[in-house]
Amino acid sequence: MTPQTSDAFLEAETALGYHTFYGLHLRGIKKLIVIHGPGHRILSRIAHTYEERGAHLSRWHSIYDPASLTGVVMPASETAWISGEIYGRVSIAPHIAVESLKAGPDLPYPLSLEIHERQARIRRLLAGALTAYSEYESLSLAKVNPDIEAFARHWRDKLLGRTTFAGHPLDIHSFGNPLTADGPHHHFMACQFSPLALTVHLVDGMPALNSRLIRRLGEMALVLGHTVHFFHDALDPSKINHIMFPDLAIGVTDATAPYAIPGGRQRLDTRTEFGRNRDVDEAEAWWTVYQKLYSQAWRLLDEIRRLRQSWAVPADADIERLASWSIASA
C-alpha cells in the first residue's frame, strides 16, 4: 500500500534549535542535483513530471512555506534533487555524485539577515513554549510511576506478536506535526494514517508519557524485524508522537492536543491516563503561556515566508528550461 508520492517534513524549528533528517533520506541515492537560488518551482516541476509518469517519489516540504519543496527523491533512478538552501545541512555520503544547477540569484545579504533574525526569535519563543508545556505536563500528572515497559509489551504482543519478522528492518525518521508558516501542520500525517488498516490512538494521556510508550513500541518492532517510521515532535525532537509499521499497515498515534490526527480504516482507542490530574488551575495557566508563545513563533514563520517569496521571482521560461535539463541529466 505504498503511495506513489509521499510528502514529508524533514526539517523543523524546535525548542532545541533547527533540526533536520535530510541525510537519512538519501540512503540508496547515487546522484544528487543541487539547485542553487530560488529553485522550489523547479523542484515542483520535476515532481509533477515524474508524477505524470507514474513514478514513485518523495517530496520534502519547507516549514517556512509548506507549498514550497526543499527536495525531490526518486528511488527508482537513485536520484535526488535538493534546494541549495539545505545543501549545507545535508550529510552527503562519499559515493553520491553531486551536480549543481543555478536557478537564479542567491539570497541577498540584507534579506538573509532579516530571515536569520526572525529564526533566532522563533527559537527563543519555542524554547519558552517547551518550558511552559513541560510545567503544564508536570502539574497535570499525579505522582505516579507508570509501567511503560509492561504497556509497550502488551501492545507489541497484541499488534505484532512475538515472532521475528523475516524482513530487513529500517528505521525511518521525519517530523509529524511541525509548526509551519501555515500553523501546526497535520495534512501529511492524515494522508499517511488514513489508508492504514488499523490505527491505535492513545487518548486522555499526557504527551510525555505517550511519547515514551510509542518510542518503546517502535524499538521493540525493530528488534522483531519490522520497518518502523518514527514521527518526531517538532518542539522537542527527542520525543516521538506517532509511529507507523508500513509492512503491517498499522499505526500508533498520540491522540492528545495538538498532535491528534484522523485514524485508519479501523480505529482502536486506548486510554493512557496514567494517573492524570485534570483539575489544576495552575496547569491551565501554563497551557495559555505555551499557546501564546507558539502563536508568536507561527507569525514569525509567516513573515519569513513573505521575505522568501520576495526573493523567488525567476521567469517561467527559465523554470521550464532548467527543469527539463535536470530531468534529462538524471
Backbone torsions as a table, in degrees:
resi	resn	phi	psi	omega
1	MET	NA	23.6	177.6
2	THR	-65.5	127.2	-179.0
3	PRO	-70.8	155.8	176.8
4	GLN	-62.9	-41.9	-179.7
5	THR	-126.0	130.2	176.2
6	SER	-116.4	142.9	-179.9
7	ASP	-116.7	141.2	-176.5
8	ALA	-151.5	154.0	167.2
9	PHE	-103.8	118.0	179.0
10	LEU	-110.6	9.1	177.2
11	GLU	-134.0	156.7	176.3
12	ALA	-161.6	144.7	165.3
13	GLU	-85.1	116.1	-176.0
14	THR	-115.9	171.5	176.0
15	ALA	-66.3	-16.3	-179.4
16	LEU	-104.7	10.9	-179.3
17	GLY	108.6	175.6	-179.9
18	TYR	-67.3	134.5	-174.8
19	HIS	-138.2	141.8	179.7
20	THR	-138.0	160.6	171.6
21	PHE	-121.6	23.1	-173.5
22	TYR	-58.0	-48.2	-175.1
23	GLY	-58.9	-35.7	-179.2
24	LEU	-63.8	-24.7	-175.8
25	HIS	-94.8	12.7	174.2
26	LEU	-107.8	12.3	176.2
27	ARG	-64.4	129.6	-179.3
28	GLY	90.7	-5.1	179.5
29	ILE	-86.4	137.1	179.6
30	LYS	-111.6	-20.3	-178.4
31	LYS	-133.9	133.4	-179.1
32	LEU	-128.3	125.7	177.1
33	ILE	-109.6	120.0	-177.5
34	VAL	-100.0	121.5	-178.1
35	ILE	-100.5	106.2	-178.3
36	HIS	-87.2	148.4	-174.8
37	GLY	91.4	-174.1	-178.7
38	PRO	-76.0	84.0	-170.7
39	GLY	-104.2	14.8	-173.9
40	HIS	-67.1	-28.4	178.6
41	ARG	-72.3	-31.8	175.0
42	ILE	-66.9	-43.6	177.7
43	LEU	-60.7	-39.9	177.8
44	SER	-63.5	-39.7	179.3
45	ARG	-65.6	-40.5	177.8
46	ILE	-63.1	-47.0	-179.8
47	ALA	-60.9	-43.5	-178.5
48	HIS	-62.9	-41.4	-179.5
49	THR	-60.9	-46.4	-178.8
50	TYR	-72.3	-31.7	174.3
51	GLU	-61.3	-41.8	178.7
52	GLU	-62.5	-27.7	179.3
53	ARG	-86.1	-1.4	178.1
54	GLY	79.6	19.1	-177.5
55	ALA	-78.6	151.9	171.9
56	HIS	-83.6	126.1	-179.9
57	LEU	-150.2	162.3	177.2
58	SER	-117.2	137.0	176.8
59	ARG	-115.2	131.3	176.8
60	TRP	-102.0	136.3	-174.6
61	HIS	-113.2	150.5	180.0
62	SER	-86.8	134.4	175.3
63	ILE	-70.9	-22.2	-179.1
64	TYR	-78.4	-16.1	174.7
65	ASP	-165.4	94.1	-173.4
66	PRO	-56.5	-22.3	177.4
67	ALA	-75.2	-15.2	-179.6
68	SER	-92.6	142.6	179.0
69	LEU	-97.9	143.6	171.5
70	THR	-103.6	-14.7	179.7
71	GLY	-168.8	156.1	175.1
72	VAL	-135.1	128.4	-179.1
73	VAL	-122.1	130.0	175.9
74	MET	-119.7	98.7	-175.4
75	PRO	-58.5	-34.9	-175.5
76	ALA	-60.0	-36.7	180.0
77	SER	-99.9	3.9	179.7
78	GLU	54.0	40.0	-175.6
79	THR	-127.2	144.6	175.5
80	ALA	-136.9	147.6	173.7
81	TRP	-119.9	131.6	179.3
82	ILE	-134.8	158.4	176.2
83	SER	-72.5	143.5	176.1
84	GLY	-62.4	-23.5	179.4
85	GLU	-62.7	-32.2	-177.6
86	ILE	-101.5	-3.3	-174.1
87	TYR	-56.2	-42.2	-179.3
88	GLY	-70.4	-10.6	-179.1
89	ARG	-101.9	3.6	-176.2
90	VAL	-107.9	131.4	174.8
91	SER	-81.8	116.1	-176.9
92	ILE	-100.9	120.4	177.8
93	ALA	-66.4	149.0	-176.3
94	PRO	-59.3	-28.1	-176.1
95	HIS	-79.7	-9.4	-177.2
96	ILE	-83.3	123.7	176.7
97	ALA	-80.9	129.7	-176.0
98	VAL	-112.7	129.8	173.9
99	GLU	-121.3	153.7	-179.2
100	SER	-118.5	147.0	178.5
101	LEU	-136.8	129.5	179.9
102	LYS	-92.9	119.2	-176.6
103	ALA	-105.4	-3.5	-177.8
104	GLY	157.3	-170.7	-176.5
105	PRO	-68.5	150.5	174.4
106	ASP	-71.1	160.2	177.8
107	LEU	-61.1	118.8	-177.2
108	PRO	-66.9	154.2	-174.3
109	TYR	-57.8	-48.9	-178.7
110	PRO	-58.1	-39.0	-179.2
111	LEU	-70.8	-41.6	179.6
112	SER	-64.3	-34.4	178.4
113	LEU	-67.6	-41.8	177.9
114	GLU	-61.4	-42.2	179.3
115	ILE	-66.3	-43.2	-179.9
116	HIS	-60.5	-41.3	179.7
117	GLU	-62.9	-41.1	179.1
118	ARG	-68.5	-37.6	177.7
119	GLN	-62.3	-39.7	178.7
120	ALA	-64.1	-40.5	177.7
121	ARG	-66.0	-39.4	177.9
122	ILE	-59.0	-43.9	-177.7
123	ARG	-66.3	-36.4	176.9
124	ARG	-66.8	-41.9	178.8
125	LEU	-63.1	-42.6	-178.9
126	LEU	-69.7	-32.5	174.8
127	ALA	-62.5	-42.1	176.3
128	GLY	-66.1	-38.2	178.8
129	ALA	-63.0	-40.4	178.9
130	LEU	-65.3	-40.5	177.2
131	THR	-60.9	-45.7	179.8
132	ALA	-63.4	-41.7	-179.2
133	TYR	-66.8	-37.6	178.5
134	SER	-64.4	-39.2	176.5
135	GLU	-64.6	-41.2	178.3
136	TYR	-59.8	-46.3	179.9
137	GLU	-64.1	-42.2	-177.5
138	SER	-61.8	-42.4	-178.9
139	LEU	-75.8	-21.7	-177.2
140	SER	-88.6	-4.1	-179.3
141	LEU	-111.0	132.7	172.6
142	ALA	-69.9	164.5	-178.3
143	LYS	-79.8	84.2	179.7
144	VAL	-126.2	162.7	177.5
145	ASN	-124.0	81.6	-173.7
146	PRO	-65.6	145.3	179.5
147	ASP	-85.9	82.0	-179.1
148	ILE	-61.7	-38.7	-177.0
149	GLU	-61.3	-45.2	-179.8
150	ALA	-64.9	-40.2	179.2
151	PHE	-63.5	-42.8	179.3
152	ALA	-65.5	-40.1	178.5
153	ARG	-63.2	-40.2	179.1
154	HIS	-58.3	-47.4	-177.6
155	TRP	-75.4	-27.8	172.5
156	ARG	-61.3	-48.4	-179.2
157	ASP	-66.0	-37.7	-176.2
158	LYS	-71.6	-39.6	-175.1
159	LEU	-94.7	-35.9	-170.0
160	LEU	-115.1	-21.3	-171.3
161	GLY	75.2	-175.8	-179.2
162	ARG	-109.7	-1.8	-177.2
163	THR	-79.6	134.3	178.0
164	THR	-65.2	131.5	-178.8
165	PHE	-80.9	133.4	-178.4
166	ALA	-80.6	71.6	-178.9
167	GLY	-142.3	-172.3	178.7
168	HIS	-116.1	94.3	-173.0
169	PRO	-63.3	144.1	179.2
170	LEU	-138.7	132.1	174.9
171	ASP	-99.1	124.2	-177.8
172	ILE	-111.8	137.9	-176.2
173	HIS	-130.2	133.1	172.7
174	SER	-154.7	178.6	176.4
175	PHE	-95.0	141.4	-176.8
176	GLY	-88.2	-57.0	-174.7
177	ASN	-130.4	64.3	-175.2
178	PRO	-72.7	157.7	171.2
179	LEU	-77.8	127.5	-178.5
180	THR	-128.4	179.3	175.9
181	ALA	-63.7	-17.7	175.5
182	ASP	-94.7	3.8	-175.9
183	GLY	98.0	-171.6	177.1
184	PRO	-58.7	127.0	-170.4
185	HIS	-103.2	121.9	-177.7
186	HIS	-118.1	-10.5	-169.0
187	HIS	-61.9	-46.5	-177.0
188	PHE	-65.1	-37.5	177.4
189	MET	-64.0	-42.0	178.8
190	ALA	-61.8	-39.9	179.5
191	CYS	-64.5	-33.5	-179.2
192	GLN	-81.1	-34.4	-175.1
193	PHE	-87.9	-30.8	-175.9
194	SER	-58.9	-38.6	-179.4
195	PRO	-78.1	-7.7	-175.7
196	LEU	-64.6	151.8	179.7
197	ALA	-69.6	-35.2	-176.7
198	LEU	-147.7	135.8	171.9
199	THR	-130.9	135.6	177.5
200	VAL	-102.1	124.0	-177.2
201	HIS	-110.1	120.2	177.7
202	LEU	-85.6	112.1	-172.8
203	VAL	-114.5	153.7	175.4
204	ASP	65.8	14.4	-179.8
205	GLY	-101.9	-170.3	175.4
206	MET	-112.8	136.9	-175.7
207	PRO	-54.7	-36.1	-178.7
208	ALA	-59.3	-42.5	-179.9
209	LEU	-79.2	-39.5	177.0
210	ASN	-60.0	-39.0	179.4
211	SER	-61.3	-43.1	179.2
212	ARG	-63.4	-41.0	179.1
213	LEU	-64.6	-46.6	-177.3
214	ILE	-64.9	-44.0	178.6
215	ARG	-60.2	-45.2	-177.0
216	ARG	-64.5	-40.0	178.0
217	LEU	-63.1	-39.7	177.3
218	GLY	-63.7	-40.7	178.1
219	GLU	-63.1	-41.0	178.1
220	MET	-63.7	-38.7	179.8
221	ALA	-65.6	-38.2	177.4
222	LEU	-61.9	-41.6	179.0
223	VAL	-61.0	-34.9	179.2
224	LEU	-78.6	-5.9	175.7
225	GLY	100.5	10.4	-179.6
226	HIS	-91.6	143.1	169.9
227	THR	-72.0	136.6	-177.0
228	VAL	-130.2	129.5	174.0
229	HIS	-99.7	114.5	178.9
230	PHE	-95.8	125.4	177.2
231	PHE	-105.6	114.5	-172.1
232	HIS	-87.0	153.8	175.1
233	ASP	-77.0	129.4	-176.5
234	ALA	-78.7	-17.6	175.3
235	LEU	-78.4	-43.2	176.3
236	ASP	-133.2	97.2	-172.7
237	PRO	-65.2	-8.8	175.5
238	SER	-74.7	-15.5	-179.9
239	LYS	-92.9	151.7	179.2
240	ILE	-115.6	123.5	179.7
241	ASN	-92.6	-29.5	-175.3
242	HIS	-150.4	153.3	169.3
243	ILE	-135.9	156.4	178.0
244	MET	-139.3	139.0	175.1
245	PHE	-107.4	94.4	-173.8
246	PRO	-59.2	-36.6	-176.8
247	ASP	-71.3	-18.2	-179.7
248	LEU	-108.8	-8.8	-175.7
249	ALA	57.8	42.9	-179.7
250	ILE	-124.4	141.7	175.6
251	GLY	-133.2	153.2	174.2
252	VAL	-127.9	130.0	-172.5
253	THR	-137.4	144.3	172.2
254	ASP	-77.6	112.7	-173.4
255	ALA	-95.3	20.2	177.9
256	THR	-94.2	157.3	176.7
257	ALA	-66.7	140.7	3.7
258	PRO	-98.9	26.5	-170.6
259	TYR	-99.8	-9.6	-171.4
260	ALA	-59.0	136.7	178.4
261	ILE	-136.0	162.3	178.2
262	PRO	-62.7	159.1	-179.1
263	GLY	-95.1	-176.3	178.0
264	GLY	-85.9	-162.8	-177.4
265	ARG	-65.0	-32.8	172.3
266	GLN	-122.4	126.1	-177.3
267	ARG	-112.9	132.6	179.2
268	LEU	-123.7	113.6	179.1
269	ASP	-90.9	137.8	175.7
270	THR	-136.5	135.3	-176.7
271	ARG	-82.7	134.3	179.6
272	THR	-130.3	49.2	-174.9
273	GLU	-65.3	-36.9	178.4
274	PHE	48.6	45.3	176.3
275	GLY	77.5	28.3	-177.5
276	ARG	-64.2	137.5	176.1
277	ASN	-101.2	114.0	-172.0
278	ARG	-89.9	-16.6	-170.2
279	ASP	-112.6	66.2	178.4
280	VAL	-124.1	105.9	-177.2
281	ASP	-60.5	-39.6	-178.3
282	GLU	-63.5	-32.6	178.3
283	ALA	-63.5	-42.0	180.0
284	GLU	-65.0	-31.6	177.1
285	ALA	-64.0	-40.4	177.8
286	TRP	-68.1	-33.6	176.7
287	TRP	-62.7	-39.3	178.1
288	THR	-64.4	-42.1	177.4
289	VAL	-61.2	-45.6	178.5
290	TYR	-55.8	-47.8	-177.7
291	GLN	-63.2	-40.2	-179.5
292	LYS	-64.4	-46.2	-179.7
293	LEU	-65.6	-40.6	179.4
294	TYR	-62.7	-41.9	179.8
295	SER	-66.7	-36.2	177.1
296	GLN	-65.0	-40.3	176.7
297	ALA	-63.3	-38.8	177.5
298	TRP	-58.7	-46.0	-179.4
299	ARG	-62.5	-37.8	178.6
300	LEU	-67.5	-36.9	175.7
301	LEU	-61.5	-38.8	177.8
302	ASP	-66.6	-36.8	176.2
303	GLU	-63.4	-39.9	177.6
304	ILE	-63.6	-39.1	177.7
305	ARG	-57.8	-47.2	-178.2
306	ARG	-63.8	-37.8	177.0
307	LEU	-64.5	-43.1	179.5
308	ARG	-66.3	-37.6	179.7
309	GLN	-66.4	-31.0	177.6
310	SER	-68.4	-20.7	179.1
311	TRP	-88.5	-32.2	-171.2
312	ALA	-89.0	83.0	-177.9
313	VAL	-131.9	44.0	177.4
314	PRO	-72.2	158.1	-179.0
315	ALA	-73.7	148.0	179.8
316	ASP	-59.1	-38.2	-179.7
317	ALA	-61.4	-39.8	179.3
318	ASP	-68.0	-37.1	179.1
319	ILE	-61.7	-47.4	-179.6
320	GLU	-61.7	-44.4	-177.8
321	ARG	-65.2	-46.8	-177.1
322	LEU	-69.5	-37.3	177.3
323	ALA	-63.9	-41.4	179.2
324	SER	-63.8	-40.0	178.8
325	TRP	-63.3	-44.0	-178.4
326	SER	-61.8	-43.9	-179.0
327	ILE	-65.4	-42.8	179.9
328	ALA	-65.0	-37.8	-177.3
329	SER	-71.7	-18.0	179.7
330	ALA	-77.1	NA	NA
